[in-house]
Amino acid sequence: MIEIKAFGSSSAGNCYYITDGSTPLLLEAGIRFKEVQRQLNFQTANIAGCLVTHEHGDHCKAIKDVLKAGIDCYMSEGTAGAINVQHHRIKHVKAKEQFQIGTWAILPFDVQHDVSEPYGFLLANQEGEKVLFATDTYYIKYRFQGLTHIMVECNYSMEMLSENIASGRTPKLMKKRLIKSHMSLENFKEFLKANDLKKVQEIWMLHLSDSNSDADLFKKEVMQLTGKMVIIP
């Protein structure tokens, strides 16, 4: 039985905890590790690893403390080079080459963001459950079978972004960067339509923008589209 906790899901910091009851992992290290410890009642010794998608601070700023806590951190070679922290617990993994952490078989895959070598991760456990984790990507080109949990960024609505630019609340320059680095509600819905959702138990909509999103509206639209439980942390 998979349990997911969100400790941070915004441009201020991203970090999630996931366990299948046997192997607990962190997804991202973008908030203070002291906060992670507090959220887990200081029971962090059994965390088997931390997956890091890319080098932006809101996803990796606590990496030194995570490493100091004895937790292996898995990322692309490009991300490791950009973070530029030398440590024996930093593990380079390659896109489309599966690796194992405890009971999890993990497949990294390439995503679309304005950084060195960003990854998403597909996690499968021995019970046949599959978790898709992808954040800070405007598009996911792959299709997945048998997913049970989807954790994907849904940063903004194109309609809201256009309204905010027209009214001057959002600078025009932001639009160009957003549409080439973050996922819109429109792309999120297209991704869901293109994938096999039969076994999906939960859809997590991650990393919503403060000004260009509406959590209630996003949740309602995705629930209507999929008929699945939708969680926005």
Summary of the structure (lengths in Angstrom):
residues: 233
radius of gyration: 17.0
end to end distance: 19.6
largest distance: 51.1
contacts: 783
relative contact order: 0.13
helix: 27%
strand: 27%
